[in-house]
């Protein structure tokens, strides 16, 4: 089959960095555009990181700046996980300059030029850029084949007891994406906890060649082990969204109905996910349930070997 055309909307971010490397190393994917949003750190860092990471792979792909704030309020960064610059304090060579423009405009432009059901959107940061694009020209949704999001949780959040980081940073944008009428696939915290990168895996990659592999190891080693997951390693949240597109056989999944809490109390940003068909009417998402972790990391190592 020909490569699947995709747009990656991201906020690099340590786990975004691994997801970008995985996507750009995968012949199954035709990455048409990378857009940056504020989130893990401010837009000045996320845009620079996206440019630098794409540059390290040697790919010629436009990288465009997007929203530096959500639809309401302001993004809240997470430097405790991602470091002051978003990639664990690692210094990368500057990548190619950003392509002029605004991310939501660039997303709409690419969708306008596409055939119906041609483009897959991958959102691995707050959904602001995607929400703005779909809210301002909703008719373009018919050009979308699938929307794959790393967002949400059906149980406990990781930034508040209720909410996962991406959903909490712009729940209004996420609500727009969930209700756009196109197939949405969710990689939630329960799924991404199964993609736990351990110090043992990083140590096994260290002796192997490649600047991208070594950069990935440096970035992964900079992330503090997750207390939420017992200190055993760091979950590769965003790479799960990419892995679904290139190796769906590694996952089990189920239909579900998902909505997001837009109130301004302690439940704000909670994704309410009905896994058992209790919500009347049709489902609106495919919920990724389980992951073959060993196969995930074997595939990731294999793909890193394909990069410079």
KAVEN-V310834 format. One line per field, one symbol per residue. psi: psi as a letter, one per 20 degrees, with the letter a starting at -180 (. if undefined). A space follows every 10 residues. Layout:
# KAVEN-V310834
psi: ???
This chain:
# KAVEN-V310834
psi: qqqppqpppr mopghhghgg gggiioiiqn ohqpqqqqeg rrhhghgggg gggghhijqn ppppqcpjqa hpbqqormih girhjhlkjp pqqpaqqqpq apghghgggh ghirqpkhpp pookaqjggg ggghhhmhhi hiipgqpppo qrqidqrihr hhqqggghhm hgghhgghji jrpppporhh ghhimopqhg gghhhgiqrp hgghgggggh iipqqohhkj jiappmghhh gghhhhmiii qqrqqrpprq ojrkbiipip ooooijkipq aqrjqpppgr pngghghggg gghhiiq.
